[in-house]
Amino acid sequence: MNKMLLPMITAALLATTGGVFAAGELTYVVNNESAKYDPGTTAETFAAPIIGNTFEGLIRYSPEGEVIPALAETWEISEDGLTYTFKLRDAKWSDGEAVKASDFVYAWKRVLDPASGAMNSQMLYHIVGAEEAYNGGDAGAIAVSAPDDKTLTFTLKQRVPYMMQLLNYPAFYPVREDVVSADPEGWTRNPATFIGTGPFRVTAFNQGESVVFEKNPNYYDADAVSLDKLTFRLIPDPATALAAMEAGDVDGIEAVPSPEIPRLSVESDAFMVVPALGTTYAFFNPNQAPLDNLNVRKALSMAIDRSEIIEFVLQSADTPALGLVPPGMSLGGEDYTDGRDTFGLSETADVEGAQAALAEAGYPNGEGFPSTVFVTYTSPPIEKLLEAIQQMWKENLNIDVEIQATEWQVFYPEVQKVEYQIAQMGWGADYPHPMTFLDNFVTGSANNLNNWSNAEYDAEIEAAKQATDEAASRDHMRAAEAILMNDHAILPQYHRYNYMMMSPQVSGFWRSSLNVPYFRDATIAE
């Protein structure tokens, strides 16, 4: 198995706590609601559970993290590694229409049209003509085509070792032109038009409450799907969700309250620890005072005690983050993070170093430090985390920073305007490769949400993409990360694990290290 995919581990499913099942029905709690479920345009983690169970692309992942066929039955890669040719199976959309290779061509060119508002267009830039088309060039020059209804082919600018893994990201999923063009903004919010290719189809969007699914009878492997009904119930507070789980009202929850982790890890076999390729961090806005001063950014990052946050605030098994990219991805025979620099940061607070940096910035002992606001989305665990950081800044730097929390649907569009000073965010891997983190900070990336820009960084990322040797590519990526981190463009906090629960009556369920829960193969014991 590709070492890069080793983190895609299936969590063991032994449990003693669970819901009372109706035949073939399962209820799973999610803590956040996404604003949009368009696979081609969204980059929101909160959309992943819905998209991951209603859509499939050319390939999918097995629970062990291997690339296996999905809508594509077979494929060939040219000897030079540039041209990919896929043969589609006899698959149908959830409304019974045949899936065609031209659906992929339309979907990919749509992602590369700036008017679509796609957040991950750069993921397709590997294709000849793609980046040029996005920047105003000829969309007809994009090297993707459908010679017939069952054949899809595309050509890359240079060899991309992780291209097959990329193809499982939703930006590469097909969408139907007739459906999307009829209602570009609303088609994913209406069950009648939310037409997908996956094992389930949506029957109800109950905003603020739930999303309800049924088995997709037109799915190419419908016989493998056991659940007749699946409900994602929205409960924002993990403590409330846990209470519902322990009362038997729901069958699984996506997150466990941090204070309950020690108890549940001992008492409940329903408790699951799932590896996650994710880093929680905050954006510093280098174009807003006082964050436009490197020493201010450095002081704020040096002044927090990441170990204390994990042990006493999160009460989790997460690990302190001193960089952007999390451990768990192997390149050139070693974990990407092995031997990585600490960029002047430490797991515990460096109070003296932080105070010195703040003084050099012109604010000795915090004197004269201007009004600063740390914005975040409404989430009890995250707000608790930020309150701890706020207290550390007060104690270690003698500065006051205000926290403002708003609902995600309000918070995220505001962050996209990049008018904040500090904004809580983070990133979960879209594919199991360091580039999924590093690509976000290239100049002009839609996910570069603090508008940080550095020509040397961009050059190192481009060199990493062009390198044919995996170790050389890794070295360029490490050099790029060092540029980002030494400029303290972000405030790294911790690398994540996911802590959840699932009933013992359920088997076949798994949650990937990319944070997608899969119910395709879930079965319920009688």
BAKOLZA-159768 format. One record per residue (C-alpha): residue number from 1; x, y, z. Coordinates in Angstrom, 2 decimals, m for minus. Layout:
N
(NUM,(X,Y,Z))
...
END
This chain:
526
(1,(0.00,0.00,0.00))
(2,(1.18,3.50,m0.77))
(3,(2.84,4.82,2.39))
(4,(1.19,8.15,1.77))
(5,(m2.14,6.53,2.54))
(6,(m1.23,4.80,5.78))
(7,(m3.03,7.41,7.93))
(8,(m6.33,6.41,6.32))
(9,(m7.05,4.00,9.17))
(10,(m10.40,2.51,9.98))
(11,(m11.38,3.01,13.60))
(12,(m12.38,m0.11,15.51))
(13,(m16.09,m0.49,16.01))
(14,(m16.65,m2.04,19.40))
(15,(m19.33,m0.36,21.44))
(16,(m21.63,m0.76,24.38))
(17,(m23.53,2.51,24.07))
(18,(m25.90,3.14,21.22))
(19,(m29.30,4.11,19.99))
(20,(m32.48,2.17,19.56))
(21,(m32.59,1.34,15.88))
(22,(m35.53,1.22,13.57))
(23,(m34.96,m1.39,10.89))
(24,(m32.38,m0.15,8.42))
(25,(m32.28,3.37,9.88))
(26,(m29.39,5.22,11.50))
(27,(m29.10,8.69,13.05))
(28,(m25.72,10.40,13.24))
(29,(m25.03,13.74,14.91))
(30,(m23.05,16.50,13.20))
(31,(m22.09,19.67,15.07))
(32,(m22.03,22.17,12.22))
(33,(m24.10,22.99,9.18))
(34,(m22.52,24.04,5.91))
(35,(m23.76,26.93,3.81))
(36,(m23.45,24.97,0.55))
(37,(m23.08,21.37,m0.63))
(38,(m21.85,21.96,m4.16))
(39,(m18.96,19.50,m4.65))
(40,(m17.37,21.63,m7.33))
(41,(m17.28,24.91,m5.50))
(42,(m17.22,24.38,m1.73))
(43,(m14.14,24.03,0.46))
(44,(m16.05,23.73,3.72))
(45,(m15.20,20.78,5.94))
(46,(m18.75,20.82,7.28))
(47,(m20.07,19.90,3.83))
(48,(m17.92,16.76,3.61))
(49,(m20.31,14.33,5.39))
(50,(m23.15,15.17,3.01))
(51,(m21.10,15.26,m0.20))
(52,(m19.12,12.14,0.77))
(53,(m22.28,10.04,0.99))
(54,(m24.19,11.45,m1.99))
(55,(m21.41,11.73,m4.58))
(56,(m18.62,9.59,m5.95))
(57,(m16.03,10.38,m8.59))
(58,(m13.78,8.30,m10.77))
(59,(m12.24,6.54,m7.76))
(60,(m12.89,6.23,m4.06))
(61,(m10.89,5.13,m1.02))
(62,(m11.19,1.80,0.72))
(63,(m11.24,1.82,4.54))
(64,(m7.54,0.93,4.38))
(65,(m6.86,4.03,2.28))
(66,(m6.30,2.30,m1.04))
(67,(m7.51,3.81,m4.29))
(68,(m10.27,1.60,m5.71))
(69,(m12.64,1.95,m8.69))
(70,(m15.82,3.98,m8.33))
(71,(m17.49,5.47,m11.43))
(72,(m14.41,4.45,m13.40))
(73,(m14.12,0.73,m13.87))
(74,(m10.58,0.77,m15.24))
(75,(m7.86,3.27,m16.10))
(76,(m4.52,3.58,m17.82))
(77,(m1.66,6.01,m17.27))
(78,(0.78,6.71,m20.07))
(79,(4.39,5.69,m19.67))
(80,(5.50,9.30,m19.14))
(81,(2.88,9.69,m16.39))
(82,(1.11,12.56,m18.12))
(83,(m1.98,11.17,m19.84))
(84,(m4.75,9.44,m17.89))
(85,(m7.54,7.51,m19.59))
(86,(m10.55,6.23,m17.64))
(87,(m13.27,3.84,m18.76))
(88,(m16.57,4.47,m16.98))
(89,(m18.83,1.71,m15.73))
(90,(m22.57,1.65,m16.48))
(91,(m23.46,4.09,m13.71))
(92,(m26.51,6.30,m13.22))
(93,(m27.27,9.54,m11.50))
(94,(m29.61,9.37,m8.55))
(95,(m32.52,10.37,m10.83))
(96,(m31.81,7.47,m13.19))
(97,(m30.01,9.34,m15.97))
(98,(m26.81,7.75,m17.29))
(99,(m23.49,9.11,m16.07))
(100,(m21.43,10.24,m19.06))
(101,(m17.79,11.17,m19.47))
(102,(m18.96,14.57,m20.69))
(103,(m20.40,15.19,m17.20))
(104,(m16.84,15.20,m15.89))
(105,(m15.66,17.53,m18.65))
(106,(m18.44,19.99,m17.83))
(107,(m17.82,19.75,m14.08))
(108,(m14.06,20.31,m14.33))
(109,(m14.37,23.23,m16.74))
(110,(m16.98,24.75,m14.42))
(111,(m14.51,24.57,m11.51))
(112,(m12.00,26.37,m13.73))
(113,(m14.46,29.16,m14.52))
(114,(m13.93,32.02,m12.00))
(115,(m17.61,32.87,m12.30))
(116,(m18.47,29.60,m10.51))
(117,(m16.83,30.81,m7.30))
(118,(m15.04,27.47,m6.87))
(119,(m12.71,27.50,m3.85))
(120,(m10.30,24.82,m5.06))
(121,(m9.77,25.59,m8.73))
(122,(m6.00,25.36,m8.22))
(123,(m6.32,21.63,m7.60))
(124,(m7.01,21.24,m11.33))
(125,(m4.10,23.41,m12.44))
(126,(m2.03,20.28,m13.02))
(127,(m4.03,19.77,m16.24))
(128,(m2.65,21.34,m19.41))
(129,(m4.40,24.64,m20.10))
(130,(m6.32,24.69,m16.81))
(131,(m4.53,27.55,m15.05))
(132,(m4.51,29.60,m18.23))
(133,(m8.24,29.10,m18.66))
(134,(m8.93,30.20,m15.09))
(135,(m6.94,33.37,m15.73))
(136,(m8.97,34.32,m18.80))
(137,(m7.63,31.94,m21.42))
(138,(m9.47,29.59,m23.75))
(139,(m11.48,26.94,m21.86))
(140,(m11.36,24.87,m25.04))
(141,(m7.62,24.46,m24.55))
(142,(m8.05,22.58,m21.26))
(143,(m6.68,19.10,m21.91))
(144,(m9.69,17.09,m20.73))
(145,(m12.04,15.38,m23.16))
(146,(m14.69,12.72,m23.58))
(147,(m14.01,10.79,m26.83))
(148,(m17.21,8.86,m26.11))
(149,(m19.76,8.50,m23.30))
(150,(m17.63,5.94,m21.47))
(151,(m14.15,7.39,m21.95))
(152,(m12.56,10.31,m20.11))
(153,(m9.01,11.41,m20.77))
(154,(m6.85,14.26,m19.52))
(155,(m3.21,15.32,m19.78))
(156,(m1.02,16.86,m17.08))
(157,(1.64,19.55,m17.43))
(158,(4.06,17.41,m15.45))
(159,(3.96,14.12,m13.59))
(160,(1.95,14.37,m10.34))
(161,(2.69,11.40,m8.02))
(162,(m0.48,11.98,m6.00))
(163,(m2.86,12.56,m8.94))
(164,(m4.96,9.46,m8.26))
(165,(m5.48,10.57,m4.66))
(166,(m6.52,14.03,m5.86))
(167,(m9.30,12.51,m7.94))
(168,(m11.28,11.61,m4.82))
(169,(m11.62,15.28,m3.87))
(170,(m15.12,16.68,m4.59))
(171,(m13.81,19.29,m7.05))
(172,(m13.18,16.33,m9.40))
(173,(m16.67,14.86,m8.99))
(174,(m19.09,15.11,m11.91))
(175,(m22.13,17.37,m11.80))
(176,(m24.97,17.59,m14.30))
(177,(m25.03,20.62,m16.56))
(178,(m28.83,20.64,m16.95))
(179,(m29.32,20.57,m13.16))
(180,(m26.67,23.15,m12.29))
(181,(m27.50,25.61,m15.06))
(182,(m31.19,25.58,m14.10))
(183,(m30.42,26.80,m10.57))
(184,(m26.70,27.54,m10.07))
(185,(m27.07,28.81,m6.51))
(186,(m29.88,26.65,m5.16))
(187,(m29.59,23.21,m6.75))
(188,(m27.78,21.68,m3.75))
(189,(m30.41,22.92,m1.27))
(190,(m33.37,21.22,m2.91))
(191,(m33.70,17.43,m2.60))
(192,(m35.41,17.31,m5.99))
(193,(m32.37,18.83,m7.72))
(194,(m29.53,17.61,m5.50))
(195,(m28.68,14.90,m8.02))
(196,(m25.63,12.82,m7.15))
(197,(m23.78,9.61,m7.94))
(198,(m23.26,8.18,m4.45))
(199,(m24.88,5.46,m2.31))
(200,(m27.47,7.83,m0.78))
(201,(m29.70,10.63,m1.98))
(202,(m31.18,13.47,0.09))
(203,(m34.90,13.44,0.83))
(204,(m35.04,16.46,3.15))
(205,(m32.95,19.50,4.03))
(206,(m34.27,20.74,7.37))
(207,(m32.20,23.86,7.91))
(208,(m30.92,24.14,11.46))
(209,(m32.15,20.63,12.28))
(210,(m31.17,17.76,10.00))
(211,(m30.43,16.32,6.59))
(212,(m32.29,13.10,5.76))
(213,(m31.14,10.53,3.19))
(214,(m32.47,7.36,1.66))
(215,(m30.66,4.59,m0.15))
(216,(m30.03,5.57,m3.76))
(217,(m31.70,2.82,m5.82))
(218,(m29.80,3.97,m8.92))
(219,(m26.36,3.64,m7.33))
(220,(m24.18,1.28,m9.37))
(221,(m23.52,m0.90,m6.32))
(222,(m26.87,m0.47,m4.58))
(223,(m26.91,m4.12,m3.49))
(224,(m23.95,m3.36,m1.18))
(225,(m25.87,m0.60,0.64))
(226,(m27.82,m1.86,3.67))
(227,(m29.22,1.31,5.22))
(228,(m32.62,2.40,3.99))
(229,(m32.58,5.71,5.84))
(230,(m29.77,7.86,7.19))
(231,(m30.28,11.05,9.19))
(232,(m27.63,13.63,10.00))
(233,(m29.01,15.48,13.00))
(234,(m27.56,18.91,13.79))
(235,(m26.62,19.40,17.47))
(236,(m24.02,22.20,17.77))
(237,(m23.07,21.48,21.40))
(238,(m21.05,18.23,21.76))
(239,(m22.23,17.87,25.38))
(240,(m25.84,17.88,24.25))
(241,(m24.98,15.41,21.51))
(242,(m23.33,13.10,24.02))
(243,(m26.39,13.25,26.24))
(244,(m28.53,12.23,23.27))
(245,(m26.13,9.37,22.52))
(246,(m26.12,8.06,26.08))
(247,(m29.92,8.35,26.25))
(248,(m30.18,6.16,23.15))
(249,(m31.77,8.89,21.04))
(250,(m29.04,8.78,18.36))
(251,(m26.72,6.08,17.10))
(252,(m23.48,7.98,16.58))
(253,(m21.92,11.37,17.24))
(254,(m19.11,12.99,15.31))
(255,(m17.47,14.67,18.31))
(256,(m17.09,14.02,22.03))
(257,(m16.78,16.88,24.55))
(258,(m13.15,17.23,25.60))
(259,(m13.78,16.84,29.36))
(260,(m15.52,13.51,28.72))
(261,(m12.68,11.94,26.73))
(262,(m10.87,10.42,29.77))
(263,(m14.09,8.90,31.14))
(264,(m15.39,7.56,27.85))
(265,(m12.03,6.09,26.85))
(266,(m12.28,3.86,29.92))
(267,(m16.01,3.29,30.34))
(268,(m17.42,3.07,26.82))
(269,(m16.47,0.77,24.01))
(270,(m18.48,3.07,21.76))
(271,(m15.71,5.65,22.08))
(272,(m13.54,5.92,18.96))
(273,(m10.28,7.74,18.28))
(274,(m9.86,8.39,14.57))
(275,(m6.57,9.70,13.14))
(276,(m7.05,13.03,11.40))
(277,(m4.78,14.84,8.98))
(278,(m5.64,18.27,10.28))
(279,(m4.10,21.34,11.89))
(280,(m6.02,23.90,13.93))
(281,(m4.54,27.37,13.61))
(282,(m5.47,31.04,13.42))
(283,(m4.76,33.40,10.56))
(284,(m2.79,36.54,11.33))
(285,(m3.74,39.29,8.90))
(286,(m0.40,40.82,7.87))
(287,(m2.22,43.79,6.34))
(288,(m3.99,44.85,9.54))
(289,(m2.26,46.62,12.44))
(290,(m0.82,45.50,14.77))
(291,(m0.48,42.16,12.95))
(292,(1.42,43.86,10.15))
(293,(4.44,43.72,12.47))
(294,(6.35,40.42,12.28))
(295,(7.48,40.69,15.89))
(296,(3.88,41.06,17.08))
(297,(2.91,37.89,15.25))
(298,(5.96,36.11,16.62))
(299,(5.27,37.26,20.19))
(300,(1.64,36.11,20.08))
(301,(2.67,32.67,18.84))
(302,(5.55,32.25,21.31))
(303,(3.39,33.29,24.28))
(304,(0.92,30.38,24.18))
(305,(1.43,27.07,25.94))
(306,(0.24,24.46,23.47))
(307,(0.84,21.51,25.82))
(308,(m1.28,23.14,28.51))
(309,(m4.04,23.81,26.00))
(310,(m4.13,20.16,24.99))
(311,(m3.87,18.71,28.48))
(312,(m6.11,21.04,30.46))
(313,(m8.34,22.82,27.95))
(314,(m8.91,20.29,25.19))
(315,(m8.18,17.31,27.47))
(316,(m7.35,15.34,24.37))
(317,(m4.65,13.27,22.70))
(318,(m4.01,15.95,20.10))
(319,(m0.41,17.04,19.59))
(320,(1.09,20.56,19.79))
(321,(1.47,22.20,16.39))
(322,(4.66,24.13,15.71))
(323,(4.14,24.14,11.94))
(324,(1.41,23.99,9.33))
(325,(1.66,20.41,8.05))
(326,(0.64,17.61,10.46))
(327,(2.51,14.33,10.86))
(328,(1.25,11.19,9.17))
(329,(2.26,11.60,5.53))
(330,(5.29,9.74,4.23))
(331,(7.41,11.08,1.38))
(332,(10.78,9.88,0.17))
(333,(10.77,7.14,2.77))
(334,(10.19,9.32,5.83))
(335,(7.42,11.27,7.48))
(336,(7.28,14.75,6.04))
(337,(7.59,16.30,9.51))
(338,(10.62,14.25,10.65))
(339,(13.42,16.63,11.58))
(340,(11.40,19.72,10.72))
(341,(12.45,23.03,12.29))
(342,(10.41,24.48,15.16))
(343,(10.53,28.02,13.72))
(344,(11.32,29.57,17.10))
(345,(8.26,28.01,18.71))
(346,(7.96,25.48,21.52))
(347,(5.28,23.24,22.96))
(348,(5.26,25.33,26.14))
(349,(5.21,29.12,26.27))
(350,(8.51,30.96,25.77))
(351,(7.51,33.93,27.92))
(352,(10.85,35.72,27.86))
(353,(11.22,35.33,24.12))
(354,(7.65,36.49,23.54))
(355,(8.09,39.54,25.74))
(356,(11.33,40.44,23.98))
(357,(9.66,40.19,20.56))
(358,(6.74,42.34,21.70))
(359,(9.14,44.94,23.09))
(360,(11.04,44.97,19.79))
(361,(7.72,45.61,18.07))
(362,(7.34,48.73,20.17))
(363,(5.07,47.48,22.94))
(364,(7.26,46.77,26.01))
(365,(5.23,44.97,28.68))
(366,(2.21,45.43,26.42))
(367,(2.25,49.22,26.75))
(368,(0.33,50.96,23.99))
(369,(m0.82,47.70,22.37))
(370,(m3.76,48.69,20.15))
(371,(m7.27,47.28,20.21))
(372,(m7.19,43.79,18.71))
(373,(m10.06,41.42,17.95))
(374,(m9.82,37.63,17.53))
(375,(m12.82,36.43,15.50))
(376,(m14.10,32.86,15.55))
(377,(m17.12,30.74,14.72))
(378,(m19.59,29.74,17.39))
(379,(m18.40,26.47,18.92))
(380,(m18.13,25.82,22.68))
(381,(m14.81,23.90,22.44))
(382,(m13.22,26.48,20.14))
(383,(m14.44,29.41,22.23))
(384,(m13.00,27.74,25.32))
(385,(m9.71,27.31,23.48))
(386,(m9.60,30.97,22.49))
(387,(m10.43,32.09,26.01))
(388,(m7.38,30.13,27.24))
(389,(m5.19,31.79,24.59))
(390,(m6.65,35.16,25.52))
(391,(m5.69,34.56,29.16))
(392,(m2.16,33.46,28.20))
(393,(m1.65,36.66,26.22))
(394,(m2.83,38.69,29.19))
(395,(m0.60,36.87,31.68))
(396,(2.49,36.55,29.50))
(397,(2.36,39.75,27.44))
(398,(0.07,42.03,29.46))
(399,(m2.20,42.68,26.47))
(400,(m5.96,42.47,26.09))
(401,(m7.43,40.81,23.01))
(402,(m11.18,40.73,22.44))
(403,(m12.92,37.56,21.22))
(404,(m15.90,37.81,18.88))
(405,(m17.86,34.67,17.94))
(406,(m20.53,34.41,15.24))
(407,(m22.33,31.54,13.51))
(408,(m20.30,29.84,10.78))
(409,(m22.61,31.07,8.01))
(410,(m21.85,34.64,9.11))
(411,(m18.23,34.14,10.18))
(412,(m16.86,32.42,7.05))
(413,(m18.00,35.00,4.47))
(414,(m16.58,37.75,6.69))
(415,(m13.22,35.96,6.93))
(416,(m13.17,35.64,3.14))
(417,(m13.19,39.45,2.95))
(418,(m9.88,39.42,4.92))
(419,(m10.85,42.44,6.99))
(420,(m10.18,40.83,10.38))
(421,(m7.07,41.06,12.58))
(422,(m6.89,37.45,13.85))
(423,(m9.27,34.70,12.70))
(424,(m9.62,31.17,14.01))
(425,(m9.57,28.55,11.31))
(426,(m7.53,25.48,10.47))
(427,(m7.36,22.95,7.67))
(428,(m8.18,19.29,7.26))
(429,(m6.48,17.47,4.40))
(430,(m8.42,17.18,1.15))
(431,(m6.02,14.45,0.02))
(432,(m3.24,12.67,1.93))
(433,(m0.28,14.77,0.84))
(434,(1.43,17.85,2.35))
(435,(0.55,19.91,m0.71))
(436,(m3.09,20.01,0.43))
(437,(m1.91,22.32,3.24))
(438,(0.87,24.20,1.47))
(439,(m1.02,25.03,m1.73))
(440,(m3.43,27.19,0.27))
(441,(m0.80,29.86,0.84))
(442,(0.28,30.35,m2.76))
(443,(m0.39,33.91,m3.89))
(444,(m3.94,34.19,m5.16))
(445,(m5.22,30.88,m3.79))
(446,(m8.92,31.05,m2.92))
(447,(m8.07,29.48,0.43))
(448,(m5.33,32.01,1.22))
(449,(m7.62,33.70,3.70))
(450,(m5.10,36.20,5.06))
(451,(m3.80,37.29,1.64))
(452,(m0.25,36.43,2.68))
(453,(2.06,36.51,m0.31))
(454,(5.72,35.63,m0.81))
(455,(7.40,35.12,m4.19))
(456,(10.04,32.75,m2.76))
(457,(7.31,30.61,m1.23))
(458,(5.47,30.46,m4.56))
(459,(8.69,29.43,m6.31))
(460,(9.40,26.62,m3.83))
(461,(5.87,25.27,m4.23))
(462,(6.19,25.34,m8.01))
(463,(9.55,23.55,m7.77))
(464,(7.99,20.91,m5.50))
(465,(5.27,20.26,m8.08))
(466,(7.73,19.95,m10.93))
(467,(10.21,17.67,m9.14))
(468,(10.05,14.10,m10.37))
(469,(11.94,12.78,m7.36))
(470,(9.75,12.45,m4.25))
(471,(12.53,13.35,m1.83))
(472,(13.42,16.47,m3.83))
(473,(9.77,17.48,m3.91))
(474,(9.58,17.01,m0.15))
(475,(12.62,19.22,0.38))
(476,(11.09,22.04,m1.66))
(477,(7.87,21.77,0.34))
(478,(9.81,21.92,3.60))
(479,(11.62,25.02,2.36))
(480,(8.29,26.64,1.49))
(481,(6.81,25.82,4.88))
(482,(9.84,27.37,6.58))
(483,(9.24,30.64,4.70))
(484,(5.61,30.68,5.82))
(485,(6.33,29.78,9.42))
(486,(9.33,32.06,9.88))
(487,(7.08,34.91,8.78))
(488,(4.53,33.74,11.38))
(489,(1.64,34.09,8.96))
(490,(m0.41,31.72,11.10))
(491,(m0.72,30.85,14.78))
(492,(m0.42,27.03,14.85))
(493,(m2.22,25.46,17.81))
(494,(m2.56,21.68,17.53))
(495,(m2.65,18.73,15.15))
(496,(m5.96,16.97,15.44))
(497,(m7.47,13.61,16.22))
(498,(m11.19,13.03,15.99))
(499,(m13.02,11.65,19.03))
(500,(m16.43,10.22,18.33))
(501,(m18.87,7.44,19.20))
(502,(m20.76,4.83,17.22))
(503,(m23.16,2.14,18.37))
(504,(m21.90,m1.46,18.70))
(505,(m24.76,m2.61,16.51))
(506,(m23.13,m0.87,13.54))
(507,(m20.41,m2.47,11.48))
(508,(m18.88,m1.37,8.21))
(509,(m18.95,2.30,9.14))
(510,(m15.64,4.12,8.88))
(511,(m14.36,7.67,9.06))
(512,(m11.33,8.62,7.05))
(513,(m8.38,10.65,8.23))
(514,(m9.71,13.24,5.78))
(515,(m12.68,13.59,8.15))
(516,(m15.37,12.05,5.96))
(517,(m17.75,9.54,7.62))
(518,(m18.74,6.79,5.20))
(519,(m22.01,4.87,5.56))
(520,(m21.96,3.02,2.23))
(521,(m21.06,m0.30,3.84))
(522,(m22.67,0.28,7.24))
(523,(m24.88,m2.53,8.51))
(524,(m26.93,m2.85,11.66))
(525,(m26.92,m6.05,13.67))
(526,(m30.34,m7.36,14.58))
END
